[in-house]
Amino acid sequence: MSSTVDDDTTTLPPPVLTDGIVVHDLHRAFGSVKALDGVHLTARAGAVTALVGPNGSGKTTLLLVLAGLLVPDRGAVRVAGHDPVAHGPLARAGTGWMPDTFGTWDSLTAREVLLTFAAAYRLSPAAAAARVTELLATVHLSEYADRPASVLSRGQKQRLGLARALVHDPSVLLLDEPASGLDPRSRVDLRILLRRLADEGRTVLVSSHVLSELDEMADDAVFLSRGRTVVPEATAGTSASWHVRALSVEALTAWLTSTGTAWQPDGAAATATGAGGVLVDVDGDDGAARLVRDAVTAGVPLVSLVPAAGALEQAYLTLEEERR
């Protein structure tokens, strides 16, 4: 593996936390396949930006360009204020990259893996040892610190990959499917950690297919489709399915039927107390407010009314061109 920084990095200034990511008209082709065909993106410092798109939309190619691992055919790219091609050492010194699959040397322990990368970033032995111990605790791998990486589970390797991306304290984080393989507790920990890193002033760009996860942590979103940046249709005021629960599902369905409102059973709504629910198409927040008002007026014992899909999922579903 080649060094992540050049030999003269001892003279480089520290990354500037106020610089985020800016991409303008980015193109990258593999033969006749246009992986990136005019991407525009801005990821703010101090924010978590979701990178959303289906398989083959160009998300990983974009992240590889931002990480300095692919040279674009044309377009302008700035990461932490630097061009990854023209000023590679400066850009990489401020960038933490976590690919979707964590490759490592199985014969090394988790601690040795992180120490190796800390040395590549020119951390002193003392600083590296302290940083590695801190990161192992942050990603809850302290008890596995001196075990070979070969014994780690998929989720544990993902957490080790996140620690590796953070080892040099970067100002920009590029994360490709970071929650893949994580158990529910680790997913919650990841959301909390990424939120904290953004609150410290870092730029966090996250690609994931789990839109519910992104919805809970992202401040901004960028959508890719067939290698291009796209703007989803506005979802405000449009009809979308909502979960409606009541203490008496019979009273709820009878009232909906009497008012001519279409509904369908919601298999996820039943509870041990006997409460149940249905799925109803509602016209945005105004429609939801009217439904609650009218149901309460009619004496229906409502328990909750929530969208069946988060904002990112609703926006994603408006990308009609992806239905192929």
VOGUZA-770306 format. One record per residue (C-alpha): residue number from 1; residue in one letter; x, y, z. Coordinates in nm, 3 decimals, always signed. Layout:
{r NUM; "A"; {X; Y; Z}}
...
//
This chain:
{r 1; "M"; {+0.000; +0.000; +0.000}}
{r 2; "S"; {+0.133; +0.341; -0.096}}
{r 3; "S"; {+0.167; +0.617; +0.160}}
{r 4; "T"; {-0.138; +0.837; +0.200}}
{r 5; "V"; {+0.077; +1.149; +0.217}}
{r 6; "D"; {+0.398; +1.263; +0.048}}
{r 7; "D"; {+0.736; +1.281; +0.219}}
{r 8; "D"; {+0.717; +1.659; +0.270}}
{r 9; "T"; {+0.395; +1.651; +0.473}}
{r 10; "T"; {+0.574; +1.751; +0.791}}
{r 11; "T"; {+0.555; +2.109; +0.660}}
{r 12; "L"; {+0.186; +2.096; +0.570}}
{r 13; "P"; {-0.054; +2.316; +0.766}}
{r 14; "P"; {-0.334; +2.146; +0.961}}
{r 15; "P"; {-0.668; +2.097; +0.784}}
{r 16; "V"; {-0.903; +2.395; +0.798}}
{r 17; "L"; {-1.235; +2.295; +0.955}}
{r 18; "T"; {-1.426; +2.574; +0.782}}
{r 19; "D"; {-1.370; +2.424; +0.435}}
{r 20; "G"; {-1.623; +2.170; +0.309}}
{r 21; "I"; {-1.669; +1.999; -0.028}}
{r 22; "V"; {-1.749; +2.173; -0.357}}
{r 23; "V"; {-1.798; +1.987; -0.685}}
{r 24; "H"; {-1.883; +2.155; -1.016}}
{r 25; "D"; {-1.971; +1.981; -1.345}}
{r 26; "L"; {-1.779; +1.662; -1.260}}
{r 27; "H"; {-1.737; +1.397; -1.530}}
{r 28; "R"; {-1.578; +1.051; -1.515}}
{r 29; "A"; {-1.618; +0.770; -1.768}}
{r 30; "F"; {-1.500; +0.411; -1.780}}
{r 31; "G"; {-1.476; +0.343; -2.148}}
{r 32; "S"; {-1.819; +0.410; -2.294}}
{r 33; "V"; {-1.986; +0.409; -1.952}}
{r 34; "K"; {-2.042; +0.755; -1.807}}
{r 35; "A"; {-2.021; +0.698; -1.433}}
{r 36; "L"; {-2.036; +1.072; -1.359}}
{r 37; "D"; {-2.203; +1.291; -1.617}}
{r 38; "G"; {-2.222; +1.642; -1.473}}
{r 39; "V"; {-2.232; +1.627; -1.093}}
{r 40; "H"; {-2.273; +1.942; -0.884}}
{r 41; "L"; {-2.244; +1.915; -0.507}}
{r 42; "T"; {-2.184; +2.128; -0.203}}
{r 43; "A"; {-2.133; +1.973; +0.141}}
{r 44; "R"; {-2.115; +2.227; +0.420}}
{r 45; "A"; {-1.870; +2.223; +0.706}}
{r 46; "G"; {-2.050; +2.155; +1.030}}
{r 47; "A"; {-2.321; +1.948; +0.861}}
{r 48; "V"; {-2.401; +1.588; +0.768}}
{r 49; "T"; {-2.483; +1.563; +0.397}}
{r 50; "A"; {-2.661; +1.253; +0.267}}
{r 51; "L"; {-2.557; +1.118; -0.074}}
{r 52; "V"; {-2.862; +0.936; -0.209}}
{r 53; "G"; {-2.911; +0.730; -0.522}}
{r 54; "P"; {-2.971; +0.375; -0.647}}
{r 55; "N"; {-2.702; +0.124; -0.738}}
{r 56; "G"; {-2.512; +0.243; -1.043}}
{r 57; "S"; {-2.596; +0.610; -0.992}}
{r 58; "G"; {-2.230; +0.707; -0.942}}
{r 59; "K"; {-2.212; +0.749; -0.564}}
{r 60; "T"; {-1.902; +0.535; -0.507}}
{r 61; "T"; {-1.725; +0.681; -0.813}}
{r 62; "L"; {-1.790; +1.030; -0.678}}
{r 63; "L"; {-1.654; +0.937; -0.336}}
{r 64; "L"; {-1.343; +0.786; -0.493}}
{r 65; "V"; {-1.279; +1.109; -0.683}}
{r 66; "L"; {-1.325; +1.312; -0.365}}
{r 67; "A"; {-1.086; +1.080; -0.182}}
{r 68; "G"; {-0.821; +1.136; -0.449}}
{r 69; "L"; {-0.832; +0.774; -0.565}}
{r 70; "L"; {-0.975; +0.848; -0.912}}
{r 71; "V"; {-0.882; +1.131; -1.146}}
{r 72; "P"; {-1.187; +1.299; -1.304}}
{r 73; "D"; {-1.207; +1.353; -1.679}}
{r 74; "R"; {-1.315; +1.712; -1.623}}
{r 75; "G"; {-1.479; +1.936; -1.368}}
{r 76; "A"; {-1.378; +2.123; -1.054}}
{r 77; "V"; {-1.337; +1.957; -0.714}}
{r 78; "R"; {-1.238; +2.109; -0.381}}
{r 79; "V"; {-1.208; +1.904; -0.063}}
{r 80; "A"; {-1.113; +2.089; +0.255}}
{r 81; "G"; {-1.025; +2.379; +0.025}}
{r 82; "H"; {-0.788; +2.176; -0.196}}
{r 83; "D"; {-0.799; +2.007; -0.537}}
{r 84; "P"; {-0.742; +1.632; -0.479}}
{r 85; "V"; {-0.551; +1.608; -0.808}}
{r 86; "A"; {-0.343; +1.926; -0.808}}
{r 87; "H"; {-0.286; +1.931; -0.433}}
{r 88; "G"; {-0.321; +1.565; -0.341}}
{r 89; "P"; {-0.116; +1.564; -0.017}}
{r 90; "L"; {-0.301; +1.866; +0.121}}
{r 91; "A"; {-0.643; +1.726; +0.030}}
{r 92; "R"; {-0.571; +1.377; +0.167}}
{r 93; "A"; {-0.424; +1.518; +0.489}}
{r 94; "G"; {-0.765; +1.667; +0.564}}
{r 95; "T"; {-0.980; +1.378; +0.440}}
{r 96; "G"; {-1.097; +1.064; +0.615}}
{r 97; "W"; {-1.214; +0.792; +0.373}}
{r 98; "M"; {-1.421; +0.487; +0.470}}
{r 99; "P"; {-1.504; +0.255; +0.178}}
{r 100; "D"; {-1.807; +0.026; +0.180}}
{r 101; "T"; {-1.587; -0.279; +0.239}}
{r 102; "F"; {-1.307; -0.264; +0.493}}
{r 103; "G"; {-0.988; -0.424; +0.361}}
{r 104; "T"; {-0.723; -0.502; +0.619}}
{r 105; "W"; {-0.434; -0.728; +0.701}}
{r 106; "D"; {-0.590; -1.015; +0.891}}
{r 107; "S"; {-0.266; -1.105; +1.067}}
{r 108; "L"; {-0.251; -0.761; +1.234}}
{r 109; "T"; {-0.446; -0.676; +1.546}}
{r 110; "A"; {-0.701; -0.397; +1.546}}
{r 111; "R"; {-0.453; -0.177; +1.733}}
{r 112; "E"; {-0.174; -0.254; +1.486}}
{r 113; "V"; {-0.398; -0.169; +1.190}}
{r 114; "L"; {-0.469; +0.174; +1.333}}
{r 115; "L"; {-0.107; +0.232; +1.435}}
{r 116; "T"; {+0.003; +0.151; +1.080}}
{r 117; "F"; {-0.227; +0.416; +0.936}}
{r 118; "A"; {-0.130; +0.664; +1.206}}
{r 119; "A"; {+0.235; +0.617; +1.102}}
{r 120; "A"; {+0.138; +0.675; +0.737}}
{r 121; "Y"; {-0.008; +1.010; +0.843}}
{r 122; "R"; {+0.317; +1.095; +1.024}}
{r 123; "L"; {+0.176; +1.091; +1.376}}
{r 124; "S"; {+0.448; +1.057; +1.637}}
{r 125; "P"; {+0.457; +0.721; +1.820}}
{r 126; "A"; {+0.329; +0.875; +2.142}}
{r 127; "A"; {+0.051; +1.070; +1.970}}
{r 128; "A"; {-0.044; +0.765; +1.763}}
{r 129; "A"; {-0.067; +0.538; +2.067}}
{r 130; "A"; {-0.293; +0.783; +2.250}}
{r 131; "R"; {-0.508; +0.847; +1.943}}
{r 132; "V"; {-0.552; +0.475; +1.870}}
{r 133; "T"; {-0.654; +0.397; +2.228}}
{r 134; "E"; {-0.907; +0.682; +2.215}}
{r 135; "L"; {-1.056; +0.568; +1.884}}
{r 136; "L"; {-1.083; +0.203; +1.988}}
{r 137; "A"; {-1.290; +0.319; +2.284}}
{r 138; "T"; {-1.498; +0.550; +2.062}}
{r 139; "V"; {-1.598; +0.264; +1.830}}
{r 140; "H"; {-1.634; +0.016; +2.119}}
{r 141; "L"; {-1.349; -0.213; +2.015}}
{r 142; "S"; {-1.123; -0.178; +2.319}}
{r 143; "E"; {-1.170; -0.541; +2.421}}
{r 144; "Y"; {-1.071; -0.651; +2.070}}
{r 145; "A"; {-0.773; -0.416; +2.042}}
{r 146; "D"; {-0.508; -0.687; +2.057}}
{r 147; "R"; {-0.693; -0.959; +1.869}}
{r 148; "P"; {-0.620; -1.035; +1.502}}
{r 149; "A"; {-0.847; -0.852; +1.260}}
{r 150; "S"; {-0.937; -1.192; +1.113}}
{r 151; "V"; {-1.157; -1.272; +1.414}}
{r 152; "L"; {-1.363; -0.954; +1.387}}
{r 153; "S"; {-1.719; -0.976; +1.260}}
{r 154; "R"; {-1.841; -0.777; +0.960}}
{r 155; "G"; {-1.987; -0.510; +1.188}}
{r 156; "Q"; {-1.672; -0.491; +1.401}}
{r 157; "K"; {-1.461; -0.446; +1.088}}
{r 158; "Q"; {-1.691; -0.163; +0.983}}
{r 159; "R"; {-1.630; +0.007; +1.318}}
{r 160; "L"; {-1.257; -0.046; +1.277}}
{r 161; "G"; {-1.284; +0.111; +0.930}}
{r 162; "L"; {-1.447; +0.417; +1.080}}
{r 163; "A"; {-1.170; +0.446; +1.338}}
{r 164; "R"; {-0.914; +0.418; +1.057}}
{r 165; "A"; {-1.084; +0.708; +0.873}}
{r 166; "L"; {-1.062; +0.921; +1.188}}
{r 167; "V"; {-0.707; +0.836; +1.291}}
{r 168; "H"; {-0.552; +1.161; +1.162}}
{r 169; "D"; {-0.837; +1.382; +1.290}}
{r 170; "P"; {-0.959; +1.491; +0.943}}
{r 171; "S"; {-1.182; +1.790; +0.872}}
{r 172; "V"; {-1.374; +1.604; +0.597}}
{r 173; "L"; {-1.524; +1.255; +0.627}}
{r 174; "L"; {-1.627; +1.049; +0.322}}
{r 175; "L"; {-1.832; +0.747; +0.430}}
{r 176; "D"; {-1.961; +0.483; +0.186}}
{r 177; "E"; {-2.231; +0.266; +0.349}}
{r 178; "P"; {-2.085; +0.303; +0.701}}
{r 179; "A"; {-2.382; +0.129; +0.869}}
{r 180; "S"; {-2.352; -0.188; +0.659}}
{r 181; "G"; {-2.328; -0.490; +0.889}}
{r 182; "L"; {-2.383; -0.293; +1.209}}
{r 183; "D"; {-2.626; -0.415; +1.474}}
{r 184; "P"; {-2.902; -0.178; +1.595}}
{r 185; "R"; {-2.701; -0.055; +1.896}}
{r 186; "S"; {-2.399; +0.021; +1.677}}
{r 187; "R"; {-2.620; +0.205; +1.427}}
{r 188; "V"; {-2.742; +0.433; +1.702}}
{r 189; "D"; {-2.384; +0.489; +1.819}}
{r 190; "L"; {-2.283; +0.573; +1.461}}
{r 191; "R"; {-2.558; +0.834; +1.425}}
{r 192; "I"; {-2.458; +0.996; +1.754}}
{r 193; "L"; {-2.088; +0.998; +1.659}}
{r 194; "L"; {-2.143; +1.147; +1.313}}
{r 195; "R"; {-2.370; +1.412; +1.457}}
{r 196; "R"; {-2.102; +1.502; +1.714}}
{r 197; "L"; {-1.830; +1.519; +1.448}}
{r 198; "A"; {-2.043; +1.755; +1.239}}
{r 199; "D"; {-2.119; +1.969; +1.543}}
{r 200; "E"; {-1.742; +2.005; +1.591}}
{r 201; "G"; {-1.728; +2.177; +1.250}}
{r 202; "R"; {-1.636; +1.886; +1.026}}
{r 203; "T"; {-1.784; +1.807; +0.686}}
{r 204; "V"; {-1.952; +1.465; +0.682}}
{r 205; "L"; {-2.066; +1.317; +0.349}}
{r 206; "V"; {-2.250; +0.984; +0.392}}
{r 207; "S"; {-2.369; +0.746; +0.123}}
{r 208; "S"; {-2.623; +0.484; +0.230}}
{r 209; "H"; {-2.919; +0.288; +0.099}}
{r 210; "V"; {-3.077; +0.290; +0.445}}
{r 211; "L"; {-3.269; +0.615; +0.403}}
{r 212; "S"; {-3.431; +0.594; +0.746}}
{r 213; "E"; {-3.082; +0.609; +0.899}}
{r 214; "L"; {-2.988; +0.912; +0.691}}
{r 215; "D"; {-3.315; +1.086; +0.771}}
{r 216; "E"; {-3.229; +1.084; +1.140}}
{r 217; "M"; {-2.883; +1.239; +1.103}}
{r 218; "A"; {-2.860; +1.436; +0.777}}
{r 219; "D"; {-2.886; +1.813; +0.753}}
{r 220; "D"; {-2.869; +1.824; +0.372}}
{r 221; "A"; {-2.912; +1.576; +0.088}}
{r 222; "V"; {-2.772; +1.538; -0.264}}
{r 223; "F"; {-2.945; +1.300; -0.507}}
{r 224; "L"; {-2.764; +1.120; -0.791}}
{r 225; "S"; {-2.932; +0.950; -1.085}}
{r 226; "R"; {-2.744; +0.790; -1.374}}
{r 227; "G"; {-2.432; +0.988; -1.295}}
{r 228; "R"; {-2.606; +1.324; -1.269}}
{r 229; "T"; {-2.716; +1.541; -0.981}}
{r 230; "V"; {-3.096; +1.562; -0.978}}
{r 231; "V"; {-3.351; +1.759; -0.781}}
{r 232; "P"; {-3.647; +1.549; -0.661}}
{r 233; "E"; {-3.994; +1.678; -0.722}}
{r 234; "A"; {-4.137; +1.879; -0.434}}
{r 235; "T"; {-4.321; +1.652; -0.194}}
{r 236; "A"; {-4.495; +1.921; +0.009}}
{r 237; "G"; {-4.870; +1.904; -0.043}}
{r 238; "T"; {-4.853; +1.576; -0.235}}
{r 239; "S"; {-5.031; +1.261; -0.128}}
{r 240; "A"; {-4.828; +1.013; +0.076}}
{r 241; "S"; {-4.908; +0.717; +0.299}}
{r 242; "W"; {-4.929; +0.776; +0.674}}
{r 243; "H"; {-4.957; +0.529; +0.961}}
{r 244; "V"; {-5.278; +0.602; +1.155}}
{r 245; "R"; {-5.325; +0.419; +1.486}}
{r 246; "A"; {-5.622; +0.414; +1.721}}
{r 247; "L"; {-5.724; +0.234; +2.039}}
{r 248; "S"; {-6.008; +0.078; +1.838}}
{r 249; "V"; {-5.911; -0.008; +1.483}}
{r 250; "E"; {-6.275; -0.100; +1.417}}
{r 251; "A"; {-6.391; +0.250; +1.509}}
{r 252; "L"; {-6.113; +0.399; +1.297}}
{r 253; "T"; {-6.191; +0.195; +0.986}}
{r 254; "A"; {-6.565; +0.248; +1.022}}
{r 255; "W"; {-6.516; +0.625; +1.038}}
{r 256; "L"; {-6.274; +0.630; +0.742}}
{r 257; "T"; {-6.516; +0.422; +0.535}}
{r 258; "S"; {-6.809; +0.649; +0.626}}
{r 259; "T"; {-6.615; +0.953; +0.508}}
{r 260; "G"; {-6.512; +0.786; +0.183}}
{r 261; "T"; {-6.142; +0.782; +0.277}}
{r 262; "A"; {-5.945; +0.495; +0.123}}
{r 263; "W"; {-5.740; +0.287; +0.368}}
{r 264; "Q"; {-5.554; -0.041; +0.389}}
{r 265; "P"; {-5.445; -0.259; +0.683}}
{r 266; "D"; {-5.116; -0.166; +0.849}}
{r 267; "G"; {-4.960; -0.493; +0.961}}
{r 268; "A"; {-4.691; -0.312; +1.162}}
{r 269; "A"; {-4.938; -0.119; +1.376}}
{r 270; "A"; {-5.079; -0.389; +1.605}}
{r 271; "T"; {-4.973; -0.377; +1.969}}
{r 272; "A"; {-5.004; -0.594; +2.276}}
{r 273; "T"; {-5.272; -0.357; +2.410}}
{r 274; "G"; {-5.502; -0.431; +2.119}}
{r 275; "A"; {-5.452; -0.099; +1.947}}
{r 276; "G"; {-5.415; -0.119; +1.573}}
{r 277; "G"; {-5.393; +0.096; +1.268}}
{r 278; "V"; {-5.422; +0.146; +0.897}}
{r 279; "L"; {-5.239; +0.317; +0.613}}
{r 280; "V"; {-5.409; +0.625; +0.472}}
{r 281; "D"; {-5.303; +0.852; +0.186}}
{r 282; "V"; {-5.280; +1.205; +0.327}}
{r 283; "D"; {-5.213; +1.532; +0.143}}
{r 284; "G"; {-4.914; +1.662; +0.337}}
{r 285; "D"; {-4.913; +1.817; +0.684}}
{r 286; "D"; {-5.232; +2.015; +0.618}}
{r 287; "G"; {-5.417; +1.697; +0.527}}
{r 288; "A"; {-5.283; +1.521; +0.835}}
{r 289; "A"; {-5.402; +1.807; +1.056}}
{r 290; "R"; {-5.752; +1.790; +0.902}}
{r 291; "L"; {-5.765; +1.414; +0.951}}
{r 292; "V"; {-5.675; +1.444; +1.320}}
{r 293; "R"; {-5.929; +1.724; +1.372}}
{r 294; "D"; {-6.211; +1.538; +1.199}}
{r 295; "A"; {-6.134; +1.204; +1.367}}
{r 296; "V"; {-6.126; +1.355; +1.716}}
{r 297; "T"; {-6.448; +1.543; +1.644}}
{r 298; "A"; {-6.607; +1.212; +1.541}}
{r 299; "G"; {-6.494; +1.047; +1.866}}
{r 300; "V"; {-6.232; +0.817; +1.709}}
{r 301; "P"; {-5.970; +0.734; +1.981}}
{r 302; "L"; {-5.657; +0.821; +1.781}}
{r 303; "V"; {-5.317; +0.721; +1.920}}
{r 304; "S"; {-5.075; +0.845; +1.655}}
{r 305; "L"; {-5.040; +0.971; +1.299}}
{r 306; "V"; {-4.695; +0.954; +1.136}}
{r 307; "P"; {-4.562; +0.940; +0.778}}
{r 308; "A"; {-4.504; +0.587; +0.650}}
{r 309; "A"; {-4.178; +0.707; +0.492}}
{r 310; "G"; {-3.923; +0.968; +0.590}}
{r 311; "A"; {-3.854; +1.283; +0.393}}
{r 312; "L"; {-3.555; +1.134; +0.209}}
{r 313; "E"; {-3.749; +0.823; +0.108}}
{r 314; "Q"; {-4.042; +1.029; -0.016}}
{r 315; "A"; {-3.804; +1.247; -0.218}}
{r 316; "Y"; {-3.624; +0.942; -0.356}}
{r 317; "L"; {-3.952; +0.789; -0.472}}
{r 318; "T"; {-4.021; +1.097; -0.687}}
{r 319; "L"; {-3.723; +1.010; -0.906}}
{r 320; "E"; {-3.939; +0.864; -1.179}}
{r 321; "E"; {-3.646; +0.812; -1.415}}
{r 322; "E"; {-3.509; +0.543; -1.180}}
{r 323; "R"; {-3.812; +0.320; -1.236}}
{r 324; "R"; {-3.669; +0.102; -1.507}}
//
